[in-house]
Amino acid sequence: MSSLSPQRSRLVTVLRTPRRWWVLPSSVLIGAVLGGGYGAVKTPQYAATSYVIVVPGEKSDPAAALGFAQAYGRVATDIAVTGDAQVWAGVSAATLRDSVQAETSPDAPMISLTARSAAPGKAVAMADGVARALILNSTHVSGSTGVKVVQFSRATKPVKPVSPSAPLSALVGGCAGGLLGGLALLVRPQRAARTEARHSRPASASVPGPAVGKTQPEPASETAGRGAV
């Protein structure tokens, strides 16, 4: 059997020490309770995704559609805010910026627009609203760009939340608590050893003693007495 690593052997030694073994299970329990409570209290989030695709015009290069798809994906939320997407979605411009995320494909001129909201219907309205704003904007500037954005697939109403559930949050919290508890057990003995070593230094080491090989000056009274004799 292979020998244990220094960190593992140190952890085993600490767990065998009285009044220290309870730190690890307590950390796991506290983390699980906090994680489960957070998952139960937090409002569930729903996600809806709408897809658009960039198509080249009659006299434009087909390869240009991929480049314009990357460009539209970067400014999707800006175009939606300056357009009528916030009116169609019924939310503010700040909500659109925070709740909608655009992703592009490196192989195809397609853009996915994913919106997150506590209401499934609101997520669908935001995703489709941003897609509609991109389509209108591309139509207005198609004469100079040579490409258009068309709807590929509309968003569907989600039936399940995408945010982690309470049991999953409890599991993640328990793992995080166990990790922090194990690190605390590994760090604490090192600090204790350093403190003991610092206090156990001999006091004589800090007080300089008389120099060896050097004569001490005699008192003035003895020198004066020898001169008188």
Buried (B, 14 or more C-beta within 10 A) or exposed (E): EEEEEEEEEBBEEBBEEEEBEEBBEEBBBBBBBBBBBBBEEEEEBBBBBBBBBBBBBEEBEEEBBBEBBBBBBEEBBBBBBEBEBBEBBEBEBEBBEEBBBBEBBEEEBBBBBBBBBEEBEBBBBBBBBBBBBBBBBBEEEBEEBBBBBBBBEBBEEBEEBEBBBBEEBBBBBBBBBBBBBBEBBBEEBEEEEEEEEEEEEEEEEEEEEEEEEEEEEEEEEEEEEEEEE
